[in-house]
Amino acid sequence: MKLLVIEDEQALSQSIVRFLNEEEYLCEQAFTYHDAMMKVKLYDYDCILLDIMLPEGDGLDVLTVIKKEKPETGVIIISAKNSLESKIEGLKIGADDYLAKPFHLPELSIRIYALMRRRNFSNNNFIESGDISIDLLAKEVKAHGDVLDLTRTEFQLLLFLVENHKKVVSKSALAEHLSGDMADMMDDYSFVYTHIKNLKAKLSAAGCNDCIKTIYGMGYKWIEK
């Protein structure tokens, strides 16, 4: 899962990112209104943590842009501005949740998980796709009942493909999902090919052949069998 943390308090932002990295989320940061606007327009995120009190501008304006241009993106407002009016305004614009500061990081993590489960996986903790089952809480994948030994990146790659099984996922979308804005500085997508190859090999060894189909010139598609 790829997250954007929009928070001007750098110490808090770093604490959030460190904690969520340990929870195996890929996190990017924005510390100002203008940085936030640039990132939400250029990149895609599964979830955005948004402080509505930002230097240089109003976080609610950022929320408006997110919901207009990337309406499928989940948004959790994190702010000390916890008046009823600001909370209602944010939820009316389209925020999915509101967490007032100070908060416990484990609570933030479970709010993110609950949001992703609700928006992407119909409130399920388990995903079934053919002979594959995915335990979202345990971050465990089984094929024909046997646990697959996947790396963190391979797990995220598999989950992203399964989540988007109805469409072809481009190599650039995979690169951005796995590496964030670092993808812009890459000369090619060789690391994507490598992870796809390794994931295919592990699936094949577990008896799940041809689950990932290469659509030449376009990308990859998860095939449910």
N, C-alpha and C positions, 0 to 999 in steps of 0.2 A: 504494500500500500504506500502511495506517495502522498505526503502531507506538505502543506505550506503553513508555517507559523508566522503570523503577522503580529508582531509584538515589539514595541519600542523599548521596553526594559530589557536590555541585552542580557543581564544576568539571569533573569527569569526565562528568557527565550533559550539561552544555552542550557539551562536546567531541564526545560521541557524537551529539547532536542536530545540531550544525553539520555534521558529516561526513555523516550520513545524509540531511540536507536536500539536500546537494549531490548525493547519489545519487538524489534525487527521491522520497524517502520523506516522508510526513507524520507528524511525531512529536509526541507529547504527553509530559508528564513528571509523575512523582509522586516526592516526596522522603521521604515517611514511610509507615509501615504504614497509617495511617488514610486518607491520601490515596489510596494504592494500592487499598485495599479499596473506597473510594467509586467510583473510576474503573472498576475491573473489573466492578462490579455495574451501573453505569449505562450504560456504553458498550461498543461492539464494536470489536475490534482484529484485524488480521490476524496480528500477532505481538507478543508482550510480552517485553521484556528485563527480567529479574527478578534483583535483588540479594537474596539470602536473609538478609543481615545488615542489618536495618532498625531505625531508631529506633521505639520504641513497640510492637514486635511482631516475630513470626517470619515471614520471607518464605515459608517453606514452608506456612504457613497461608494466605497469599495464593494460592499455587499450588493448594492444595486447593480453594479457592473457585472459582478459574478453571476447573479441570477438572470441577467439579461443575455449575457454572452455564453455562459457555461452553466445552464440551469440544472444539469445533472450532478454538479459538484456539491458535496455535502459541506455545510458550514456550521461550525460551533463558535458562538461568540464567547470570548473570555475577556471580562472587563470588570474593573472596580466600579464602573458606573452602573450600579445595579438597581437604579430606580425602575419602578413599574413601567413608566412611560418609554424609556429606552429599550427595555426588554420587549414590550409589546410592538414597538416600531420595528425592531430587528426581526421579530418573528413574522410580522406582517410582510416585510420585504421578501422573506424567504429563508431566514436562518432556520436550521433544523433543531438547534439546542442552544442553551444559554447557561454558562457556568461563571458564577461571580467569584472574583478574587477576594481573599486567598482561597486556593483549593488544593486538595491532595492530588499528586500526580497519578496515583493508581485510579482515582475516580475519573480523571481526564481520560486515561487510557480506556477504561471500560465504556465511557461515553462515546469515544471514537469507535470502539468495536461495535457497540450497539447500533450506532448510526450506519456503519458499513453493512452490518448484518441486515438491517431494516431496508436500506436502499438497494443493495445489490443482491441479497440472497434471501429475500422473502422471510426475514426473521428466523432463518434456520442457522443452527450451529454446525450442521453437517450438510455437505453438498455431495450429491450422487450424480455421476456422469458416466454412463456405461459401466465399465468394470472398475472405475476409479471412485473412491470416496475420500473426501477431504474434511478433516476435523479442524474447523477454524480456530477454536480455542486452543487446542493442543498444537496447532500448526503441523499436523501429521497427515500424511497421504498413504492410503492403502490401495493396492491393486490386487484383485482376486483375494482380498483378505490379508495380504502380506504387506507389512510396512515398507515403504520405499525410503532409501537413504538419500534424501535430497539435501542439497545445500540451501542456504537461505535464499539465494538468488533463484535457484531452480524452483523452489516453492512459490516465490512471488511470480515467476514467469508462468508456471502452470496455472496458478489461480487467476492470473490476468487473462490467459487464453480461454479458460473455462468460463469465466465471467462474460467474455465477449464472444461466446461460441457461435452466435448468430451472424457474425461478420468477419471479414478478413482484417487481421491486425497488421498494420504496416511495420516494417523494420524500424522506421523512425519513431513510431509510437512505442514500440517495445524498448528502444534505446532510452527514450525519455522517461518511461515508467521505471526502468531499472536503475538509471543513473541520474535522473533529474536534469537540471540545466547544464550539467557537465556534457551532455550529449551534443550540445552546440559546438564544443571544442574538439570533437572527434573527427578524424579524417574519414573513417568508414565505420561500418557496423560489424566488424569482425568479432567483437565480444558477444554480440547477439547471436551470430552464427554458432559460436562455440558453445554457448549455453543451450541453444536449441538442440544442437547435436548431442550434447551430454544428456539432456533431458529425454530426448528420443531414445537414446541407447538404454537408459534406465527403465523407461516404460516398456521397451521391446523385450528387455531381459525379464520383465515381470509378466510377459505374455500380452501386453497391450500394444499391438503393432498398428502403425498408420493412424494413430490418434491425432498427430500434428501433421497437417497437410501443407506442403509448400506451394503457394500460389505464385508462380514465377512472375517477377516484375511487380508484385504487389505486396506480398508478405506471407503470413501464416494463418491457418484456420484450425480451430479445434473441432475434431470430428467425433460426435457422440455415437457410440455403437451399442 
